[in-house]
Amino acid sequence: MTERVLVAGAGGFIGHHMAKYLVDRGYWVRGVDIKPPEYEASHAQEFELLDLRRWDSCLLATRGINQVYNLAADMGGIGYITAYHAQVANNNILINSHLLEASRLNGVSRYFFASSACIYPQYLQKQPDVTPLKESDAAPADPEEGYGWEKLFTEKLCQYFYEDYGLETRVARFHNVYGPLGTYDGGQEKAPAAICRKVALADNDIEVWGDGEQTRSFMYVDDCVEGIYRITHSDHRKPMNLGTDELVTINQLVDMASGIAEKRVNKRHDLSRPQGVRGRNSDNSLIKQVLGWEPSIPLETGLRHTYQWIESELRRTGRLPEMARRG
């Protein structure tokens, strides 16, 4: 019998890609979100518009389901999650608490939760040449306000649902996921998408938040969904990093995007803008040990696909004039 799977957050970026990945692997997928996918129709066999902050919606979403992939969240880039601490934390705690309990009551056998590298202590991320973060570094806790605390709390909630009820829960800590079909404008986009948009639209200057020397690693969405699936079906019950260990500065990310665009741009640094922690990178020792696998798509490869998609979207919506096309 075909296994029935719920992708919560299937109207969002990673959830949309996850639904397609699972359908391609032969699963029957129910996608659920408060909104449909923005850029193309869902690949799920069934898509329901439900507000997963509500208990009754979570009961409906999990009916007749064997596995849950919880990718539903109120989230966005650094500007968004630092501006709305109460809203982000409250919305996500409601989603996660209700969905776990509904999964238990409806007999779900396996449950994946998308956590974040934002749970890692800020005191370990004060230098651009940051030591890669290991899973054990999460304690003593000092996560990012709002979003980070909520993710860390839900990691423990997943642990308790396994210990008390036997629900097999799996947790991945995402490190900056990017790729096509993701938000690229409006305030909730992540750095790679924002930079690709700015470069595509730029004549000369682009705004860079902070001094651009803050560092991050970025994971292409195809690696992300592959990693989610592998972690979900592993025997490892503790949280695991899911990201690349290819560390770059934001200035280097801008240079990479402008090189792909075949443009020369001047960086105009705005030190008043939020820039998050000074440095963050993923230690992949555990995922390599447990899965014999790690995300491996180079940043330049993934960024090229992402830039080309964003550029095409800007053309399609009339924001990129004909004369601005690359030759």
N, C-alpha and C positions, 0 to 999 in steps of 0.2 A: 504494500500500500504506500502511496506517495506521502511523504512526511509533510505536515502542514506547519508553516512557519509564519510568524508575525514579524514584520519590520516596522517598529514604531519610529516615527520620524521619517517615513518614506517620501514625504514631500520635500524634504531637505536634501542638501548636497550629498552627504555620505550615505544617508538612508536610501536615496534614489539609486545610487550606484550599487548598494548592497542588495536591493531588491532584484536588480538585473542580474547580478552575479549568482544569486540563489536560483532564480528562474532558469538561468543557463545551465545550472548543475542538476536540474530536474526536480526541484522542490516546488510545491504549491505554496504561493506567497500571498498573504494578505498584507497590504500596505495600509498604514493608518497615519494620519497627520491632521493638523488643524487647517492645512491648506494643501492643494495639489502641487506636484512638481512645477517649477516655474518655467522651465525651458523646453520640456518635452513630456509626453504622456508617460505615466508610470508603466513599468514592465510587469508589475504584479498582476496575478490573475484576478485579484479583487482589491479594490481601493476604497477605503471608507474615510469620510471626513468626520473626525471625532476630536474633541478637546480632551487630551489625556491628563489634564489637571483634575478632571472629574472622575470620581470613583465609578459611576455607572458606565462611563465611556471605556474605562479600563476593563471592566467586566465584559463588555461587548467585544472589545478588541481581542481579548484572549480566549474567547469561546472556541472550543474545538481545536486548539493550537498545541503543537508538541514542543516547539522551540520559539523563544522570543529573542530578537535582536533589538535591544533598546538603544536607539540612536536619536530619540526625541529629546530636544533641549531648547531652552531659550538661551541663545548664545550669539556671539559675534566676535569681531576683532577687539583689540585692546581698548579702543575708544568706547566701544559699547559696554563691555563687561565691567569697566571701571566707572561708568556713569550710572549704572542701574543695579547696585548691589542688592537691594531689597527685592526688587522685581525678579531679577534673574534667580536669586537663591530660592525665593518662595515658589516661583513657578516650577522650578526643576525638582525641588523636594516633593511637591505635590505629585508631579508626574512619576517620579521614581518610587515613592512610597506606595502609591495606589497601584502601579503596574506590577510591582513585586507581589503585593498581597493578592491581586486579582490572578496573577500567574499561579500562585500557590493554590488558591481555591479552585481554579479551573484545570488543575492537574498538569501544568506545563512541566516537562522533564528537564529542560535545560534553558538557562537564561544568561544572555550576554549583556553587560553594562559598559557603555562607552564613558570611561573616565578621561582624565586630562593630566598633562604634565603640569598644569596649574596647581596641582596639589603639593608640589615639591616646595620645601622651605625657601622662603625668599632670602634667608641669610646664606644660602649656598649658591646664590645666583647674582652676586654683586660685581663680578668681573666678566669682561667679554671673553677672556680665555678660560671659560668655566670648565671645571672638571665634570665629565659626563655624569649624569645623575643615575644612580642605581636605585632599584626598587626599595631597598632597605633605607634609603636616605629620607623617606617620607616622615620619619620620626627623629627627633621631636618636631611636632607639627608647627608650621608657620606658612600655610598656603596663601595664595592670593585671596584678597577679600571677596566675599560674595560667592562668585563662581567656583573658586578653588575650595573653599570650605564646604560648599554643597557637594562637590564631587567626592571629597574625602569622606564626608559623612555617609554618602551612599555606598562607597566601597565597603565600609563597615557594615552597613545594612545588608548588603549582599552576603557578606560573611555570616551574619547572624541568621539569615534565612536558610543558609545551608546547614549551619550547626543546629538550629532549632527544628527545622522542618524537612531537611534533606533535599531542598531545591538545589540542583547543581548550578551554581553561579560561576561565571567567568568574567574577568575584568581586564580591560586594556587601557593603559594610559597613553592617549594620543599625543604625539608631538607634531603640531602644526600641519594639518592635512590641507592639500590644495589640489586643483585640477579643473578640467572643464565641467560645465553645468553647475558651477557654484556661484554664490552671490559675489558680484564684483563691484557693486555700487550701493549707496544708500546708507552707509554707516555700520553695517553688520559684516562687511567683507573682511577677510584676513589679509595679511601683508602681501603675499604673492599676487593675489587678485587685484588689490588696490594699486600696487606698483605697475602691473601689466596695463591696467586701465589708464593710469596717469601717463605712462610712456606712450601708449597708443595715441592719446589725445594731445600730447605735448608738441609744441612748436620749438621751444628752447628749454624752459625751466620746468622742473617738477618739484613739488613739495615733498620733503622727507621728514617724518616725525622723529624728533630727537636729533642727535648728532650723526646717526647712521652707523655708529660703531657698535651698537648692541648686536649680539649674536644669537642665532637660532639655527636649528636644523628643520628641514621641511620634508614631508613625506607625500609622495604622489598618491592619489586616491586609489589607483589600481593595486598598489602595495598595501594600502590600508584595508581594503575589503578582503584581500587574500589573507592578511594577517588576522583579521577578525574571525574569519572562518576557521583558520588553523587553531587559534586560541580557544574558540568555543568548543571545538571537538578534541581538545587536548585533555589530559588528566590533571592539569595544573590549576589549582583553585585560587591561588593568590594573585594579586594584581601584577601585571606584566607591562613593561614599556613596549610601545608600538610606534616606532619612528626610525629615521635614519640617524647616523652619527656623522653626517657630512655638515660640519659647522661652517656657517658663512655670516658675515656682517650684513646688515641691511643695505649698506652702501654697495657691497659686492652683489647683492641681489638686484639692485637697481642697474648696475653695470651689465649684469647678465641679461636682464630684460631688454635694455637698450641695444645690446649687441644682437639679440634675436630680432629686434625691430629694425636693425640697421640704421639706428639713429644716434646722434650725439645729443645728450641732454645735460643741462647744468642742474646740480642738486641744490635746492634751496632748503636748508635745514631749519625746522621750526622747533626750538627747544621748549616751547610752552606746551607742546602736544604730549599726551601720554605715550610712553614707550615700553612699559612693563619692566620686567627684570632685566638686568644688564646682560646676562648671558644664560643660555639654556641649551643643553645638548643631551642626547639619549645614550645611556650605557646599554648596549645590546647583548651583554654577556649572557643574561638569563634567557632571552628568547632564542639565542643560538644554541644554548645548552638544552633547552626543553624541546624546541621544535626542529632544530637543525636547519633553521631558516631565519632570514631577517630581510627587511625591506631593502631593495637593491637598485631601484630605478634612480639613475643620477638626476640631480636637481636640474641640470641644464636640459636634459631630455624631457622631463616632466613640465618644466617651465615653458619650453617651446610649444608643446601641445596646448598648454593653458593660455599662453599669449595669443596663439593663432585663433583659439576659440573666442576669447574676449574681443579680439580685433574684429572677427566676423560678426559678433553680436553688436558691436558699436556701429558697424556698417549697416547691419540689418535694421537697426533702430534709428538710423539717420544721424547719429552723433559724430560719426567719422566721415568727413566730406570725401568725395571721390578723389580729390587731389592729394589726400593724405595717405592713400594706399601705397604700400611698398611696391617698388618695381621688381 
